[in-house]
Amino acid sequence: MRKFVKYEISNVLVFKENLLHYANSFHRCCVLISNTGQENFTGIYSDRNEMIIAVDSIDQITPSENSFAALNRFHKEKTDWLFGFLTYDLKNEVESLSSENFDGINFPRMNFFQPKYVFILRNTKVEIGFLPNVSSKEEVATLFYEINSGGQIANCKLQIKEIKCRISKEEYIATVNKVKEHIHRGDVYEMNYCMEFFSEETITSPDAIFLRLNQTSQAPFSAFYRMGDKYLLCASPERFLKKEGKKIISQPIKGTSKRGATGTEDLEIKKTLSQNEKEKSENVMIVDLVRNDLSKTCDNVHVDELFGVYTFSQWHQMISTVSGEMRSDVQFVDVIKKSFPMGSMTGAPKVRAMELIEQYEKTKRGLYSGSIGYITPDADFDFNVVIRSILYNAASRYISFQVGSAITANSTAENEYEECLLKAKGMFEALNINANDALKISNDELNSLAHA
């Protein structure tokens, strides 16, 4: 059984950076940051630890089939903390679907590992979890001293040739209009449509880029994951699923607006979002889908909050909360499997939306639109939605990020395109890229980025 030792941190900011740098020195690590200092998270994400980090891998699974069953067996075997990810393409195991589009990153469908050390940060204290048959308390004490007294991460190394979009603005608008034709025919009533920005021949320091992304976005479900030469740098504001005891919570996001240039303008924009019928319509469609997904494994499913508007460093988001009580005959993995992939990243009806996504998008989503998180020894868990994220393959020097929006009958293609640019803002800034020059877009089109 894993034991934890608690220590007092002398300088929290430096310790966090040192810990990230230490984690990145291993071929397998997972860093989860909640940015709990954000006042606007109070009441919705106040249940989260400030930082949870898993480093080094004692054992792991990377199944190519029957992945959820493999995860269940792995957890029963270890009865320990597990960290890992689910890619969007696990949909092909949940439904009779396929993924044939290009993938420049090539994460496997699923990866979970049992770490050598687990770090849990709260305020000025850190608890370090170790396995007595693997490490000693003395080794943990030495490790803490080295991290607590170490230097900060070196300056970011970044060589990036050119950033491109997989499709042009004209192609994007034409595709949105085709999706709307499907909506008018009744094939779907909402579809999440995404596009990829990418660059080849890129050399960078992923941990330093992640620090920049996190400092810019300050998102409550930020994550850094390394699997060999593959990296995820995530600044997600969205929770997929949380289990605590028998209680299951899902908090889908639908509805995004930029921040105002002044306090008065910011409040007005927030109010406008809360009253926007199109955004509320998108949100309630996904809430209904989430309720349906949870009802497959839970009783007493109900909506705790509908259309809550919360403020983040770069945007306002409309968030709803749905909860239920897991039935006694259900395994924890069943809750995840029956809700996967999350409705906020597909649309509805879910299966038909995923078929159209495969038809119209040019890039395999991979870990984007998937989920990353942890499972405790008691089979509680917390998983995010992988959005607002940079993916990097150091071996092939390929770097990528995707953005998207929900297309409905009331969507305007031009507005959806602008929403995508808004969502891309944090990634452009983290990569120190001038979006105007890189994408050759006009100042008007960039306005939503510049003033978000």
C-alpha positions as CSV (number, residue, x, y, z in Angstrom):
1,M,0.0,0.0,0.0
2,R,1.2,3.5,-0.9
3,K,2.3,5.7,2.0
4,F,2.4,9.5,2.1
5,V,4.9,11.8,3.8
6,K,4.0,15.5,4.2
7,Y,6.5,18.4,3.8
8,E,6.4,22.2,4.1
9,I,7.4,24.0,0.9
10,S,9.7,27.0,1.2
11,N,8.8,28.7,-2.1
12,V,5.6,27.3,-3.8
13,L,6.1,28.9,-7.2
14,V,9.7,27.7,-7.6
15,F,8.8,24.3,-6.2
16,K,6.0,23.8,-8.7
17,E,8.3,24.7,-11.6
18,N,11.1,22.5,-10.2
19,L,8.6,19.6,-9.8
20,L,7.4,20.0,-13.4
21,H,11.1,19.9,-14.6
22,Y,11.8,16.9,-12.5
23,A,8.7,15.1,-13.8
24,N,9.7,15.8,-17.4
25,S,13.0,14.1,-16.8
26,F,11.2,10.7,-16.9
27,H,9.8,9.1,-20.0
28,R,6.4,8.8,-18.3
29,C,4.9,11.5,-16.2
30,C,1.5,13.2,-15.6
31,V,1.1,16.7,-14.1
32,L,-2.4,17.9,-13.3
33,I,-2.9,21.6,-12.2
34,S,-6.1,23.1,-11.0
35,N,-5.0,26.8,-10.7
36,T,-7.1,27.0,-7.6
37,G,-6.1,30.6,-7.0
38,Q,-8.7,31.8,-9.5
39,E,-11.5,33.4,-7.6
40,N,-14.1,32.6,-10.2
41,F,-13.6,28.8,-9.7
42,T,-15.0,29.1,-6.2
43,G,-18.1,26.8,-5.9
44,I,-17.6,24.9,-9.1
45,Y,-14.0,23.6,-9.0
46,S,-13.1,24.2,-5.4
47,D,-13.1,20.5,-4.8
48,R,-9.7,20.0,-6.6
49,N,-6.2,19.7,-5.3
50,E,-3.9,22.5,-6.4
51,M,-1.5,20.1,-8.2
52,I,-1.2,16.3,-8.5
53,I,1.9,14.8,-10.2
54,A,2.8,11.3,-11.0
55,V,6.4,10.5,-12.1
56,D,8.1,7.4,-13.4
57,S,6.4,4.2,-14.3
58,I,6.5,1.0,-12.3
59,D,4.0,-0.7,-14.6
60,Q,1.7,0.4,-17.4
61,I,-0.9,-0.7,-19.9
62,T,-1.3,0.4,-23.6
63,P,-4.1,-1.9,-24.8
64,S,-4.9,-2.0,-28.5
65,E,-8.3,-3.7,-28.0
66,N,-10.8,-4.2,-25.1
67,S,-9.2,-1.2,-23.5
68,F,-11.8,-0.5,-20.8
69,A,-11.7,-4.1,-19.6
70,A,-7.9,-4.0,-19.6
71,L,-8.0,-0.8,-17.4
72,N,-10.5,-2.5,-15.0
73,R,-8.1,-5.5,-14.6
74,F,-5.1,-3.3,-14.2
75,H,-6.7,-1.3,-11.4
76,K,-7.9,-4.4,-9.6
77,E,-4.4,-5.9,-9.9
78,K,-2.6,-2.7,-8.6
79,T,-5.2,-1.2,-6.2
80,D,-3.1,2.0,-6.4
81,W,-3.1,5.4,-8.0
82,L,-3.2,5.2,-11.8
83,F,-2.7,8.1,-14.2
84,G,-3.4,8.2,-17.9
85,F,-5.4,9.2,-20.9
86,L,-8.2,8.1,-23.2
87,T,-8.0,9.3,-26.8
88,Y,-11.0,10.3,-28.8
89,D,-10.5,7.3,-31.0
90,L,-11.5,4.9,-28.3
91,K,-15.0,5.7,-29.8
92,N,-14.2,2.8,-32.2
93,E,-14.3,0.4,-29.3
94,V,-17.5,1.9,-27.9
95,E,-19.4,2.0,-31.2
96,S,-19.0,0.5,-34.7
97,L,-16.8,3.4,-36.0
98,S,-13.4,3.9,-37.5
99,S,-10.7,6.6,-37.8
100,E,-8.9,6.8,-41.1
101,N,-7.8,10.5,-41.1
102,F,-4.2,11.7,-40.9
103,D,-2.5,11.7,-37.4
104,G,0.8,13.5,-37.0
105,I,1.2,12.7,-33.3
106,N,0.2,9.0,-33.0
107,F,-0.7,8.6,-29.3
108,P,-2.0,5.1,-28.6
109,R,-5.7,4.8,-27.9
110,M,-5.1,4.5,-24.1
111,N,-2.2,4.6,-21.7
112,F,-2.3,4.3,-17.9
113,F,0.6,3.8,-15.6
114,Q,1.3,3.1,-11.9
115,P,3.8,5.8,-10.8
116,K,6.8,5.4,-8.6
117,Y,6.0,8.7,-6.8
118,V,2.8,10.7,-6.4
119,F,2.9,14.4,-5.3
120,I,-0.2,16.1,-4.0
121,L,0.1,19.9,-3.4
122,R,-2.2,21.9,-1.2
123,N,-1.3,25.5,-0.3
124,T,2.3,25.4,1.1
125,K,2.4,21.7,1.8
126,V,3.2,18.7,-0.4
127,E,2.4,15.0,0.3
128,I,4.7,12.5,-1.5
129,G,3.3,9.0,-2.0
130,F,5.7,6.1,-2.3
131,L,5.6,2.3,-2.3
132,P,7.6,0.9,0.6
133,N,8.7,-2.1,-1.5
134,V,10.1,0.3,-4.2
135,S,11.4,3.3,-2.3
136,S,12.2,4.3,1.3
137,K,11.2,7.2,3.4
138,E,14.8,8.4,3.4
139,E,14.9,8.4,-0.4
140,V,11.7,10.5,-0.4
141,A,13.2,13.0,2.0
142,T,16.3,13.4,-0.2
143,L,14.1,13.8,-3.2
144,F,12.0,16.5,-1.6
145,Y,15.2,18.4,-0.5
146,E,16.5,18.3,-4.1
147,I,13.3,19.6,-5.6
148,N,12.7,22.2,-2.9
149,S,16.2,23.7,-3.3
150,G,16.6,23.3,-7.1
151,G,16.8,26.0,-9.7
152,Q,14.1,27.1,-12.0
153,I,13.4,25.8,-15.5
154,A,15.8,27.2,-18.1
155,N,14.6,29.5,-20.8
156,C,12.3,28.0,-23.4
157,K,13.9,26.5,-26.5
158,L,11.7,27.0,-29.6
159,Q,12.5,26.5,-33.2
160,I,9.3,26.5,-35.3
161,K,9.3,26.8,-39.0
162,E,5.8,27.8,-40.0
163,I,2.4,27.2,-38.7
164,K,-0.3,26.2,-41.0
165,C,-4.0,25.4,-40.8
166,R,-5.1,22.1,-42.3
167,I,-8.0,23.9,-44.1
168,S,-8.5,27.4,-45.4
169,K,-11.1,29.8,-44.1
170,E,-13.1,29.2,-47.2
171,E,-13.0,25.4,-46.8
172,Y,-14.1,25.8,-43.1
173,I,-17.1,28.0,-44.1
174,A,-18.1,25.6,-46.9
175,T,-17.9,22.6,-44.5
176,V,-20.0,24.3,-41.8
177,N,-22.7,25.0,-44.4
178,K,-22.6,21.3,-45.4
179,V,-23.0,20.3,-41.8
180,K,-26.0,22.7,-41.5
181,E,-27.5,20.8,-44.5
182,H,-27.3,17.6,-42.5
183,I,-28.9,19.4,-39.5
184,H,-31.8,20.6,-41.7
185,R,-32.3,17.1,-43.0
186,G,-32.5,15.8,-39.5
187,D,-29.3,13.7,-39.5
188,V,-28.1,15.5,-36.4
189,Y,-29.1,18.6,-34.5
190,E,-25.7,19.6,-33.3
191,M,-22.1,18.6,-34.4
192,N,-18.8,19.6,-33.0
193,Y,-16.5,20.5,-36.0
194,C,-12.8,21.0,-35.5
195,M,-9.7,22.1,-37.5
196,E,-6.0,21.6,-36.9
197,F,-3.1,24.1,-36.8
198,F,0.3,22.4,-37.2
199,S,3.9,22.9,-37.8
200,E,6.7,20.5,-38.9
201,E,10.4,20.5,-38.1
202,T,9.7,22.0,-34.7
203,I,12.2,21.7,-31.8
204,T,11.0,22.9,-28.4
205,S,11.2,22.5,-24.6
206,P,7.7,21.0,-23.8
207,D,7.8,21.8,-20.1
208,A,8.7,25.4,-20.6
209,I,6.0,25.8,-23.3
210,F,3.5,24.3,-20.9
211,L,4.5,26.7,-18.2
212,R,3.8,29.6,-20.6
213,L,0.5,28.1,-21.7
214,N,-0.6,27.5,-18.1
215,Q,0.4,31.0,-17.0
216,T,-1.6,32.5,-19.9
217,S,-4.7,30.4,-19.6
218,Q,-4.9,29.6,-15.8
219,A,-7.4,26.8,-16.6
220,P,-8.7,24.5,-13.9
221,F,-8.0,21.2,-15.7
222,S,-4.5,21.9,-17.0
223,A,-2.3,18.9,-17.7
224,F,1.2,18.0,-18.9
225,Y,1.7,14.4,-20.0
226,R,4.8,12.8,-21.3
227,M,4.9,9.3,-23.0
228,G,8.3,8.9,-24.4
229,D,8.7,11.3,-27.3
230,K,5.0,12.3,-27.2
231,Y,3.7,15.2,-25.2
232,L,0.4,16.8,-24.2
233,L,0.4,20.4,-23.0
234,C,-3.2,21.1,-22.0
235,A,-5.0,24.2,-20.7
236,S,-8.5,22.8,-20.4
237,P,-11.4,24.5,-18.6
238,E,-13.7,21.5,-18.8
239,R,-14.3,18.5,-16.6
240,F,-15.5,15.3,-18.3
241,L,-16.3,13.0,-15.3
242,K,-15.6,12.8,-11.6
243,K,-16.4,10.0,-9.3
244,E,-16.4,10.4,-5.5
245,G,-17.8,7.4,-3.7
246,K,-21.0,6.7,-5.5
247,K,-21.5,10.2,-6.8
248,I,-20.8,10.9,-10.5
249,I,-20.4,14.5,-11.8
250,S,-20.2,15.7,-15.4
251,Q,-19.7,19.4,-16.2
252,P,-20.1,20.0,-20.0
253,I,-19.1,23.4,-21.5
254,K,-21.0,24.9,-24.4
255,G,-20.9,28.6,-24.8
256,T,-17.8,30.8,-25.1
257,S,-17.2,34.5,-25.3
258,K,-14.1,36.7,-25.2
259,R,-13.2,38.9,-22.2
260,G,-13.8,42.6,-22.3
261,A,-11.1,45.3,-22.6
262,T,-12.6,47.0,-19.5
263,G,-14.4,45.9,-16.4
264,T,-17.7,47.3,-17.6
265,E,-17.4,45.8,-21.0
266,D,-16.4,42.5,-19.4
267,L,-19.5,42.4,-17.3
268,E,-21.7,43.3,-20.3
269,I,-20.2,40.5,-22.4
270,K,-20.7,38.0,-19.5
271,K,-24.3,39.1,-19.2
272,T,-24.8,38.8,-23.0
273,L,-23.5,35.2,-22.9
274,S,-25.8,34.3,-20.1
275,Q,-28.8,35.5,-22.1
276,N,-27.7,34.2,-25.5
277,E,-30.4,31.8,-26.8
278,K,-28.1,30.1,-29.3
279,E,-25.5,29.3,-26.7
280,K,-28.2,28.1,-24.2
281,S,-29.7,25.9,-26.9
282,E,-26.3,24.3,-27.6
283,N,-25.7,23.8,-23.9
284,V,-29.0,22.2,-23.1
285,M,-28.7,19.8,-26.1
286,I,-25.4,18.5,-24.6
287,V,-26.9,18.5,-21.0
288,D,-29.7,16.2,-22.3
289,L,-27.1,13.9,-24.0
290,V,-25.0,13.8,-20.7
291,R,-28.2,13.0,-18.7
292,N,-28.9,10.1,-21.1
293,D,-25.3,8.8,-20.9
294,L,-25.2,8.9,-17.1
295,S,-28.6,7.2,-16.9
296,K,-27.0,4.1,-18.3
297,T,-24.9,3.6,-15.2
298,C,-26.5,5.9,-12.6
299,D,-29.7,6.4,-10.7
300,N,-31.1,9.8,-9.6
301,V,-29.6,11.7,-12.5
302,H,-30.4,15.4,-12.3
303,V,-29.1,18.8,-13.4
304,D,-27.5,20.6,-10.5
305,E,-26.8,23.8,-12.4
306,L,-27.9,24.9,-15.9
307,F,-26.3,27.7,-17.9
308,G,-23.8,28.8,-15.2
309,V,-21.4,31.4,-16.6
310,Y,-17.9,31.4,-15.3
311,T,-14.9,33.7,-16.0
312,F,-11.4,32.5,-17.0
313,S,-8.3,34.5,-17.8
314,Q,-9.1,34.6,-21.5
315,W,-12.8,33.8,-21.9
316,H,-16.2,33.4,-20.3
317,Q,-17.7,29.9,-20.4
318,M,-21.2,28.6,-20.0
319,I,-21.0,25.4,-17.8
320,S,-23.7,23.1,-16.6
321,T,-23.4,20.4,-13.9
322,V,-25.1,17.0,-14.1
323,S,-24.8,14.4,-11.4
324,G,-26.0,10.9,-10.6
325,E,-25.5,8.0,-8.2
326,M,-23.6,5.0,-9.6
327,R,-25.6,1.8,-9.3
328,S,-24.2,-1.0,-7.2
329,D,-23.9,-3.4,-10.1
330,V,-21.7,-1.1,-12.1
331,Q,-17.9,-1.0,-12.3
332,F,-16.2,2.4,-12.3
333,V,-14.9,1.8,-15.9
334,D,-18.5,1.3,-17.1
335,V,-19.4,4.9,-16.1
336,I,-16.5,6.2,-18.3
337,K,-17.2,3.8,-21.2
338,K,-20.9,4.5,-21.4
339,S,-20.3,8.3,-21.4
340,F,-17.3,8.2,-23.8
341,P,-16.5,10.2,-25.8
342,M,-18.0,13.3,-24.1
343,G,-21.0,14.8,-25.8
344,S,-19.6,18.3,-25.7
345,M,-17.0,17.1,-28.3
346,T,-19.3,15.2,-30.5
347,G,-22.7,16.6,-30.8
348,A,-26.1,14.8,-30.9
349,P,-27.2,12.2,-31.7
350,K,-23.7,11.1,-30.7
351,V,-23.1,8.2,-33.1
352,R,-24.3,10.0,-36.2
353,A,-22.4,13.1,-35.2
354,M,-19.2,11.1,-34.9
355,E,-19.7,9.6,-38.3
356,L,-20.0,13.1,-39.8
357,I,-17.0,14.3,-37.9
358,E,-14.9,11.5,-39.5
359,Q,-16.4,12.5,-42.9
360,Y,-15.7,16.2,-42.8
361,E,-12.6,16.7,-40.6
362,K,-9.2,16.3,-42.2
363,T,-7.2,15.2,-39.1
364,K,-7.6,12.3,-36.7
365,R,-8.4,13.9,-33.3
366,G,-6.3,11.4,-31.3
367,L,-5.7,12.7,-27.7
368,Y,-7.5,16.0,-28.6
369,S,-11.2,15.6,-27.6
370,G,-10.1,12.7,-25.3
371,S,-9.5,12.8,-21.6
372,I,-6.6,12.8,-19.1
373,G,-6.8,12.2,-15.3
374,Y,-6.3,9.8,-12.5
375,I,-7.9,6.9,-10.6
376,T,-7.4,6.4,-6.9
377,P,-7.0,3.1,-5.1
378,D,-10.7,3.3,-4.1
379,A,-11.7,3.6,-7.8
380,D,-12.6,7.3,-7.5
381,F,-11.5,9.4,-10.5
382,D,-11.4,12.8,-12.1
383,F,-10.9,13.3,-15.8
384,N,-10.8,16.4,-18.0
385,V,-11.7,17.1,-21.6
386,V,-8.6,17.6,-23.7
387,I,-9.2,20.9,-25.4
388,R,-7.1,24.1,-25.6
389,S,-4.1,21.8,-25.9
390,I,-0.8,21.5,-27.8
391,L,0.4,18.1,-28.8
392,Y,4.0,17.5,-29.7
393,N,6.0,14.5,-31.1
394,A,9.6,15.2,-30.5
395,A,10.8,12.3,-32.7
396,S,9.0,13.5,-35.8
397,R,9.2,17.2,-34.7
398,Y,5.5,17.6,-35.4
399,I,3.5,20.0,-33.3
400,S,-0.3,20.4,-33.4
401,F,-3.3,22.0,-31.8
402,Q,-7.0,21.7,-32.8
403,V,-9.9,24.0,-32.1
404,G,-13.6,23.7,-32.8
405,S,-17.1,24.7,-32.1
406,A,-20.7,23.3,-32.0
407,I,-22.6,23.7,-35.2
408,T,-26.4,24.0,-35.0
409,A,-29.2,25.2,-37.2
410,N,-28.7,28.7,-35.9
411,S,-24.9,28.8,-36.5
412,T,-23.3,31.4,-38.7
413,A,-20.1,30.0,-40.3
414,E,-18.2,33.3,-40.0
415,N,-19.0,33.5,-36.3
416,E,-18.0,29.9,-35.7
417,Y,-14.7,30.6,-37.4
418,E,-14.1,33.6,-35.1
419,E,-14.9,31.4,-32.1
420,C,-12.2,29.0,-33.2
421,L,-9.7,31.8,-33.4
422,L,-10.6,32.9,-29.9
423,K,-10.0,29.4,-28.6
424,A,-6.7,29.2,-30.3
425,K,-5.4,32.3,-28.6
426,G,-3.7,30.6,-25.7
427,M,-1.8,28.2,-27.9
428,F,-0.6,30.9,-30.3
429,E,0.7,32.9,-27.3
430,A,2.4,29.9,-25.7
431,L,4.3,29.2,-28.9
432,N,5.2,32.9,-29.2
433,I,3.4,33.0,-32.6
434,N,1.9,36.1,-34.2
435,A,-1.3,34.7,-35.5
436,N,-1.8,37.5,-37.9
437,D,1.5,36.8,-39.7
438,A,1.4,33.0,-39.4
439,L,-2.1,32.5,-40.8
440,K,-2.2,35.6,-43.1
441,I,-5.5,36.7,-41.7
442,S,-6.8,40.2,-41.5
443,N,-6.7,42.4,-38.4
444,D,-10.5,42.2,-38.2
445,E,-10.4,38.4,-38.1
446,L,-7.7,38.6,-35.5
447,N,-9.7,41.0,-33.4
448,S,-11.3,38.2,-31.3
449,L,-7.9,37.0,-30.4
450,A,-6.3,40.3,-29.7
451,H,-9.1,41.6,-27.4
452,A,-10.2,38.3,-25.9
